[in-house]
Amino acid sequence: MTPAEIVVIAVAGFVAGTINAVAGGGSLLSFPALLWLGLPPLAANVTNTVGLLPGYLGTAVAYRRELVGQRRLAVLGGLIALVGAGMGAALLLLLPPDAFTRAVPFLLVGGCVLIVVQPKLSRLLRARTGAEGARPLWAYAGILVAGAYGAYFGAGLGVLLFAVLATVLNQALQEVNAIKGWLSLLINTLAAVAFAVFGPVHWAAVLVLASTSLAGGHLGGRLARRLSDRVLRLGVLTIGIASAGWLVATS
């Protein structure tokens, strides 16, 4: 890579890591940057997944305090997320590239709608099932789908996870964001390992993305922890709408 290309990829990795920590959708910056570098779409996708992995680690470290007390959800939800991620990684490597991505904008729009109606919907669910009743089935089903989606494409994964978890969990949004970051780390770890072994990864770009996304993820996590629930919800919603619009425009 030329010095100019290194700078562009480095900046994209840092900003993507920061955005992923707050809401998700950072791939919508780093993925086009890799396409600009000249990588084919499949190679850009798998390189992006491997390169942004350290950013999710930085976010999880920044949010470690909010994970305290969520061990059951973190463990069981994590196992389900890994199953979903395995399915998504297999789909990416075995199916035509556009077989699933056509549905991505609609998934993101659905996630945005969930974020808007989440407070009222959460109250209705708790009134019908009790504070804990809605958690296992809907949360884990959503995690499974998000795991498959995240490993297959990844853009907007955090938006979908945040929307589903915030709707069905009776927790503060910062705690939801913490578990979202943890599950995103697991999903992308499995996908990154699969792609590193079987995918056409561009390792020079990975080295640049990895270092800058780690810094961006840690910084973004520290910033996100300071946001109020209202600002955090608005940030996720804004990024989700922008992500869906970008995908529709470029599809």
Secondary structure, 3 states (H helix, E strand, C coil): CCHHHHHHHHHHHHHHHHHHHHCCCCHHHHHHHHHHCCCCHHHHHHHHHHHHHHHHHHHHHHCHHHHCCCHHHHHHHHHHHHHHHHHHHHHHHHCCCHHHHCCHHHHHHHHHHHHHHHHHHHHHHHHHHCCCCCHHHHHHHHHHHHHHHHHHCCCCHHHHHHHHHHHHCCCCHHHHHHHHHHHHHHHHHHHHHHHHHHCCCCHHHHHHHHHHHHHHHHHHHHHHCCCCHHHHHHHHHHHHHHHHHHHHHHC
